[in-house]
Structure formats: structure tokens, C-alpha cells
């Protein structure tokens, strides 16, 4: 769940855990998820050749979901909290940014400059496609992700909330209830 800081900045509090395919399928069944609830998103990740954003525990992406395209800079504030700066893009703007021909995200660009990141050095270094399900759950949002990239499939459950300590408790109870062992979700790409 996100708290808005400014028109383009939000705080995201989330807890993640890796799932097996069997656990993922079981959870979809338990929560009555059908195909129309699954939304496909594609994330294109940027960094400098020196991976400067990664060294700052940050990530920059363009996310395509249905008819919406956004550019987001995600900065780690603590273990489960991130600050996100986001601009909406047109399809044409996204295509030019992906080709390295311009940068059309003004609030993101402003923040990158504050972090001393060279806009000219940014390039796409990876793409990740995720089938995502988001459901209301105990005052927050439970998320089931199936991601595929480089001939790999990964499964995760995520809980987004507005209260870190309460969210941690709810997520731990969720894992216990469904008999899911804690497995930290490795980052496939920086700050997904």
C-alpha cells in the first residue's frame, strides 16, 4: 500500500516471500482467482554502465500495464519501505526512452539529478514480465506474482500495507496459515 508524499512521490511498505509453483497455484485456488483477475505487466529496467542505481539500493523502470505506462524511480528507505517517484508516459515517450533517445519523466529526472545520476548514461539492461494478482487483504493488498525472464519462472507473494509493524504481523500470520516457509525474495533485477 502506498502513502502519497507529493503529486509524484509515494511511500511503499511491502513484505515479500518466494513461493513454489505448487504454493502459488494453491493460493490462487484458495483465493478464487480466475484469469480475468491476472494482469500482465512488463518492466524495463535502467541503470548506468557502473550500476550506480543498484549501488544506491535503487531501481529505475518503465512499467507497461494494459493502457498505462509509467516511469518509476524506487529508492530503498529501510528493509520494507521504499520511496517511489513516478511520471506517466505516452507510448511514444516510452519508446524513445527505451531507445535511449530522450528522457520524458520530469519528476524522476529531477530526483535522478539530485542523486547525481547521469541521465545520458542510463540504458536498459533488462526486461521482466509478470502476471500479477492484487486482492484486498486485512487492510492492505495481497499480491501474487508469476514472473518470467531468461527462461526462468519465479513465484512470489507480497503484502503491501500502510503500517510496517502491523503489516509484518499480518504477513507472518498469512505465511503460517498457508504453511509457507519464509524464503526471502531475491531481486531478479534491482528493486522490482
N, C-alpha and C positions, 0 to 999 in steps of 0.2 A: 504494500500500500504506500502511496506517495503523499507527502505533505508538500504543498507548493510554497516555495521561498519567494520567488518573483514570477513574473509572467512566463519565464522560460526555465526556471530552476526549481527542482523538487528534491526532497529527501526521500530516499527509498530504503526501507528496512525490510530485509529478506533473510530467510533461512533456507538452505538447500541441502539435499541429500541425494546421493546416487541410488538408482533403482536397477534391478534386473529387469529384463523384458517381461518375465513372468509377474513380477510385482507391479510393473506398470499396467499390464493387461488386467490384472486383478483389481487394481484401483479404479481403472476406467469402468469396469463392470460394477464394482461396489457403488460408484457414484452415478451410475446410469448414463454414462457418456456415450452419445452416438456421434456419427460422422459429422453432423451439422454443427456440433459444438467445437470441432477441431479447426483451428485457424492456422494456416501456414504463413510463416514469416521467414524472410531471408535477411541475414545480417552480413554486411560487407564491412570488414574491419580495416582501420587505417593505423599507421604508425610511421615514424621516421626510420631510415635505414639502421639507426643506432637503437631502435626500440625505446625511445625516450619516454613515451607514454607508459609503456609497460613498467619501466624503471620507477615511475611515479605512482604505481598501482592504479593506473587509469586506463581507460579504453575509449576509443572513438569509433563510432559505427554509423552507417546509414542502414536503417531498417525499413524494409518494404513489407507492408501488410495490406492485402486487398488493394484499396484505392488510396492508401495513405503512405507517405514516405516521410521519414523524419531523420534528422542527423542529431546524434546524442553524444555528448562527452560525459562519461561516467567516472567520477573520482571517488576513491575509497576514503571514507571518513573514519571508519572503525571496522571491526570484524564483520558486522552485519549491516552497516549503514553506508550508503553511497549518496553523493550529491550528483544529480543529473542536470545538465544544461542541454536544452533541446530546441531545435528550429524545425519547422515544417518546410519541406522542399517540394517543388514540382518534379515531375518525371524528367523533364529536360535538364533541370538543375542537377538532379541526382546523377544522370548520365554523364554530364560534364565533369562533376566532381569525381566520379568513379574513373573517368578517363584522365584525371589529373590536370584538367584544363582550366579550372577555376574553383573558387570556394564560396558557396552561396548560403552559408549558415552564419549570419552576423553575430548572434549572441554566443554561439560556440566559438567562432573565430576570436571574438573579444576575450573570452576566457583562455583560449589557447595562447594568445599573445601575452596575457598576464602570467601564464606558466612558462613563458619563454620557449614555446614550441614553434619551430619554423614551419609556417603553413606551406611553403614551397617544397619542403622535404617530405611532406605527408604523401603516402601512397597506399594503395590497397594491398594487403598482404594475405588476406584470407576471406573466405565466404562460408557461412554456416546456415543451413536451412533447418528450421524447427517447426514441427507440428505441435501447437500449444493449445491446452485447455485451461481456461481460467474459471473458477467457481467461487462463489461466496462461501466462506467457511469461518464460523466462530468469530465474527467481527473483522475478518481480514479476507484475503484471497488465497485459495489453494491453487497451485499451478502444476499441471502435469506436462512435461516436455519430452518429446522424442526428437532428438537431433541427429542429423546425418551429414557427414563430411568425410572426405578422403576414404571412402569405402568403409566407414565405421558408423555404427549406430550407438547412441548413448541415450539413457533414460534418467530423468531426474524428477523429483518432487520439490516444490518450492512453496514457502509460505510467506506472503507479503502482508505486513501489518503496520499500524501507526504507533505501536508501543513495543519497544525492543524487549523488555523483560517479560511482559505478558505474552508476546509472540513466541519467545523462546520456550516458555512453558507449554503453550498450545501445540507448538510443533513437536516438542518432545513427547507429549501425550499422544499426538497423531501417530508418530512412529511406533510407540508402544502398542497402541490399539491395533494397528495393522501388522504388528510383528515384523517391523523393518529395522534391521540393524543400522546403526549410524555409520555412514560412509561419506566422507567429505567429498563434495563435488569438485573435482579438479577443473581448472579453467582450460577449456579446449583452445580458446583464444582469450586475450586479456579482457577481463571484466565484461562478461557477456550479459 
